[in-house]
Amino acid sequence: MDPAALQQKVTALLKLVGNAEVSYDGHMRAVRIDNIDALKANVKNMVLMASNSAEQTQKFSSIFDLFLNDITPESAASLLKSSTQGRLPYDKPLVLNTVVPLDGATFSLYGASMTVGGTATLDSWEEGKAAHLTITTVLPEADMRAFMKSLSATLMDKVFTAMGQQVKPEEMNTAKAMVSRLVDNASIRVASTCKVDVDLNDTALTHSDCKGDVYVRVDMSKLMTDEQLKANPSSAAQMKVVTLTQTSHVVTDTVLAPVAPATVATASAATKS
C-alpha cells in the first residue's frame, strides 16, 4: 500500500473514533473530555472489528478494559494540556517577531508525568481580528526517557496483576529490568512546530497547522546484560538496532459548541491528517 493510500485508510479509521468534546477553563486549559466513554467505546469497537473469532474478541476486549477502564474524563484531559490549543500564551506579553518561552505544561498518564517546554512567537496580527503565531514544542530527551521508564513499569504491573500466578515475582523483576535497560539506552527526540491563527474576538476559536518529527533509536541488545550476551552469542547476534523516524502533518480547527450551564467552555477538536 502506497503512503497516500495508507494515510487515507488511517484517516478513515480515525473518523470512526469521533471528535473529542472538551471542557476548558478561562485560559483554554483542558479540564475534562466529556465524551471520553463514547470515544473509548469507539476505539474498542474499531479494534474488535479486526478479530476473527469469539476467543480473539474476548482477548482484545479484556486487554482494552485493562488499560482503558482507568481513564477518566479528567485524566484524559491532562493529555491535552500540552497541546497547541492548551498552550496559547494567555496573560503573556508578546512582541512582534520575538521568541517568548512558554510556561511548562505537564501531562500525566497512568501515574507517569512529564513537563513539555517550548516557545511562542507573534508573527503578525490584524487589529481586532486575528493573531498569527508560531508555537514550538520540545520534549527533552532525558525527561522523555524518564517518562517512558515510569510508564512502562506501571503498564507492566497492570499486565502482571491481570496474569496473576501465571508469572513468578522473579520473572516480573527480570522483565522490568530488561525494559529499563532498553529505555536507558534509547535515543528519543520529539519536536513540533505549529502555525496557529487565533480569533481575537473569541480566542477559543483557533486553526493550527503542525509539523512534527519523532526519532527513536533502540538497541535491542540492551534487553540482555553483558554477562547474558557473552553466555548466549547466538542470541546476541540476533539483537539488532531498531530505528523509527516519523514526520507528521496535522491540521486542527477548534470550534465552540453549545455547553451545559455548569461547563466553562466546550470545544470540538476536528483533526485532519
C-alpha positions as semicolon CSV with decimal commas, in nm:
position;residue;x (nm);y (nm);z (nm)
1;M;0,000;0,000;0,000
2;D;0,147;0,336;-0,104
3;P;0,184;0,613;0,162
4;A;-0,108;0,820;0,028
5;A;-0,345;0,522;0,037
6;L;-0,223;0,430;0,387
7;Q;-0,283;0,786;0,508
8;Q;-0,637;0,780;0,369
9;K;-0,705;0,449;0,543
10;V;-0,572;0,577;0,877
11;T;-0,774;0,898;0,844
12;A;-1,090;0,697;0,773
13;L;-1,028;0,485;1,083
14;L;-0,971;0,793;1,300
15;K;-1,304;0,935;1,187
16;L;-1,470;0,625;1,333
17;V;-1,337;0,727;1,675
18;G;-1,512;1,064;1,658
19;N;-1,432;1,414;1,783
20;A;-1,345;1,487;2,143
21;E;-1,582;1,717;2,330
22;V;-1,352;1,907;2,565
23;S;-1,435;2,141;2,852
24;Y;-1,181;2,420;2,904
25;D;-1,119;2,679;3,173
26;G;-1,085;3,052;3,105
27;H;-0,732;3,008;2,970
28;M;-0,834;2,726;2,739
29;R;-0,664;2,462;2,951
30;A;-0,844;2,130;2,915
31;V;-1,048;2,039;3,225
32;R;-1,212;1,719;3,106
33;I;-1,314;1,526;2,796
34;D;-1,690;1,500;2,839
35;N;-1,749;1,218;2,590
36;I;-1,449;1,005;2,685
37;D;-1,667;0,697;2,744
38;A;-1,805;0,717;2,390
39;L;-1,454;0,765;2,247
40;K;-1,322;0,465;2,442
41;A;-1,612;0,253;2,319
42;N;-1,544;0,360;1,959
43;V;-1,175;0,271;1,985
44;K;-1,259;-0,064;2,138
45;N;-1,519;-0,144;1,872
46;M;-1,279;-0,043;1,596
47;V;-1,015;-0,287;1,723
48;L;-1,268;-0,565;1,782
49;M;-1,368;-0,538;1,417
50;A;-1,030;-0,695;1,335
51;S;-1,090;-1,007;1,546
52;N;-1,153;-1,333;1,364
53;S;-1,312;-1,539;1,642
54;A;-1,505;-1,518;1,965
55;E;-1,186;-1,610;2,151
56;Q;-0,994;-1,322;1,990
57;T;-1,279;-1,084;2,061
58;Q;-1,278;-1,176;2,430
59;K;-0,900;-1,142;2,449
60;F;-0,898;-0,800;2,278
61;S;-1,185;-0,685;2,498
62;S;-1,003;-0,790;2,816
63;I;-0,685;-0,607;2,709
64;F;-0,873;-0,286;2,632
65;D;-1,067;-0,300;2,957
66;L;-0,737;-0,344;3,140
67;F;-0,591;-0,022;3,003
68;L;-0,894;0,195;2,927
69;N;-1,114;0,147;3,232
70;D;-0,889;0,366;3,448
71;I;-0,908;0,665;3,211
72;T;-1,148;0,928;3,344
73;P;-1,272;1,249;3,175
74;E;-1,026;1,445;3,391
75;S;-0,721;1,220;3,340
76;A;-0,783;1,211;2,965
77;A;-0,789;1,592;2,959
78;S;-0,442;1,608;3,115
79;L;-0,300;1,480;2,787
80;L;-0,442;1,787;2,612
81;K;-0,282;2,041;2,844
82;S;0,037;2,020;2,639
83;S;-0,149;2,061;2,310
84;T;-0,113;2,370;2,096
85;Q;-0,461;2,493;2,196
86;G;-0,388;2,447;2,565
87;R;-0,056;2,632;2,547
88;L;-0,159;2,962;2,391
89;P;0,031;3,241;2,575
90;Y;-0,256;3,398;2,771
91;D;-0,156;3,686;3,003
92;K;0,191;3,688;2,849
93;P;0,305;4,000;2,658
94;L;0,417;3,925;2,302
95;V;0,641;4,148;2,093
96;L;0,623;4,107;1,718
97;N;0,880;3,857;1,584
98;T;1,021;3,792;1,933
99;V;1,057;3,441;2,075
100;V;0,890;3,406;2,417
101;P;0,935;3,099;2,640
102;L;0,611;2,922;2,728
103;D;0,527;2,802;3,076
104;G;0,581;2,428;3,104
105;A;0,272;2,215;3,052
106;T;0,255;1,889;3,248
107;F;0,064;1,585;3,132
108;S;0,016;1,254;3,309
109;L;-0,066;0,900;3,204
110;Y;-0,104;0,604;3,440
111;G;0,093;0,786;3,708
112;A;0,382;0,886;3,481
113;S;0,412;1,260;3,422
114;M;0,619;1,491;3,205
115;T;0,655;1,865;3,151
116;V;0,662;1,997;2,795
117;G;0,860;2,311;2,710
118;G;0,854;2,535;2,406
119;T;0,825;2,887;2,271
120;A;0,571;3,122;2,113
121;T;0,640;3,389;1,850
122;L;0,390;3,650;1,733
123;D;0,444;3,652;1,356
124;S;0,173;3,904;1,265
125;W;-0,168;4,029;1,373
126;E;-0,475;4,202;1,235
127;E;-0,622;4,469;1,460
128;G;-0,932;4,330;1,630
129;K;-0,944;4,026;1,401
130;A;-0,672;3,766;1,436
131;A;-0,324;3,691;1,567
132;H;-0,084;3,460;1,385
133;L;0,172;3,275;1,594
134;T;0,440;3,008;1,569
135;I;0,443;2,770;1,864
136;T;0,723;2,518;1,908
137;T;0,704;2,216;2,134
138;V;1,011;2,039;2,266
139;L;1,024;1,717;2,467
140;P;1,365;1,699;2,644
141;E;1,520;1,359;2,579
142;A;1,611;1,292;2,943
143;D;1,258;1,379;3,057
144;M;1,104;1,168;2,782
145;R;1,319;0,871;2,883
146;A;1,221;0,906;3,249
147;F;0,854;0,929;3,150
148;M;0,878;0,613;2,937
149;K;1,052;0,422;3,217
150;S;0,783;0,515;3,468
151;L;0,501;0,446;3,222
152;S;0,637;0,108;3,110
153;A;0,682;-0,006;3,472
154;T;0,322;0,086;3,555
155;L;0,183;-0,084;3,244
156;M;0,383;-0,399;3,315
157;D;0,248;-0,403;3,671
158;K;-0,106;-0,391;3,531
159;V;-0,035;-0,680;3,294
160;F;0,134;-0,892;3,562
161;T;-0,153;-0,828;3,804
162;A;-0,401;-0,940;3,541
163;M;-0,198;-1,257;3,476
164;G;-0,193;-1,339;3,847
165;Q;0,001;-1,653;3,940
166;Q;0,097;-1,723;3,581
167;V;0,405;-1,504;3,632
168;K;0,653;-1,553;3,915
169;P;0,795;-1,249;4,102
170;E;1,147;-1,316;3,974
171;E;1,016;-1,322;3,618
172;M;0,845;-0,987;3,674
173;N;1,165;-0,831;3,808
174;T;1,368;-0,969;3,516
175;A;1,123;-0,830;3,261
176;K;1,116;-0,488;3,429
177;A;1,497;-0,475;3,439
178;M;1,515;-0,561;3,069
179;V;1,276;-0,283;2,970
180;S;1,452;-0,036;3,200
181;R;1,789;-0,109;3,035
182;L;1,632;-0,074;2,693
183;V;1,487;0,270;2,770
184;D;1,804;0,389;2,944
185;N;1,999;0,330;2,623
186;A;1,738;0,456;2,378
187;S;1,770;0,779;2,180
188;I;1,442;0,972;2,170
189;R;1,377;1,307;2,005
190;V;1,029;1,461;1,970
191;A;0,958;1,815;1,849
192;S;0,690;2,005;1,658
193;T;0,632;2,347;1,504
194;C;0,279;2,486;1,467
195;K;0,145;2,784;1,278
196;V;-0,156;2,899;1,478
197;D;-0,429;3,151;1,386
198;V;-0,625;3,285;1,684
199;D;-0,956;3,471;1,651
200;L;-0,911;3,784;1,863
201;N;-1,286;3,823;1,909
202;D;-1,306;3,477;2,064
203;T;-0,971;3,319;2,143
204;A;-1,132;2,978;2,183
205;L;-1,150;2,966;1,803
206;T;-0,820;2,858;1,654
207;H;-0,675;2,700;1,343
208;S;-0,340;2,523;1,368
209;D;-0,112;2,365;1,111
210;C;0,151;2,149;1,280
211;K;0,453;1,960;1,155
212;G;0,618;1,716;1,392
213;D;0,922;1,492;1,397
214;V;0,979;1,181;1,606
215;Y;1,307;0,990;1,617
216;V;1,357;0,677;1,828
217;R;1,662;0,452;1,823
218;V;1,657;0,135;2,035
219;D;1,942;-0,112;2,075
220;M;1,768;-0,446;2,132
221;S;2,089;-0,598;2,271
222;K;2,030;-0,387;2,585
223;L;1,748;-0,624;2,678
224;M;2,026;-0,853;2,800
225;T;2,309;-0,786;3,043
226;D;2,671;-0,807;2,926
227;E;2,701;-1,143;3,103
228;Q;2,391;-1,277;2,926
229;L;2,520;-1,159;2,588
230;K;2,853;-1,336;2,642
231;A;2,679;-1,653;2,754
232;N;2,443;-1,651;2,454
233;P;2,644;-1,542;2,147
234;S;2,382;-1,674;1,904
235;S;2,109;-1,467;2,070
236;A;2,340;-1,166;2,089
237;A;2,399;-1,183;1,713
238;Q;2,023;-1,153;1,651
239;M;1,986;-0,840;1,863
240;K;1,953;-0,550;1,622
241;V;1,936;-0,174;1,646
242;V;1,584;-0,056;1,561
243;T;1,527;0,299;1,436
244;L;1,194;0,475;1,395
245;T;1,165;0,807;1,214
246;Q;0,824;0,968;1,170
247;T;0,718;1,301;1,024
248;S;0,360;1,417;1,074
249;H;0,143;1,698;0,941
250;V;-0,178;1,769;1,130
251;V;-0,431;2,047;1,070
252;T;-0,675;2,117;1,355
253;D;-0,971;2,352;1,391
254;T;-1,117;2,418;1,735
255;V;-1,479;2,535;1,723
256;L;-1,715;2,634;2,003
257;A;-2,014;2,409;2,066
258;P;-2,325;2,459;2,286
259;V;-2,247;2,391;2,651
260;A;-2,432;2,297;2,967
261;P;-2,463;2,579;3,227
262;A;-2,204;2,418;3,456
263;T;-1,943;2,394;3,181
264;V;-1,696;2,678;3,139
265;A;-1,632;2,616;2,770
266;T;-1,665;2,320;2,542
267;A;-1,490;2,274;2,210
268;S;-1,491;2,007;1,945
269;A;-1,146;1,949;1,800
270;A;-1,162;1,818;1,446
271;T;-0,828;1,687;1,321
272;K;-0,729;1,622;0,964
273;S;-0,413;1,429;0,881
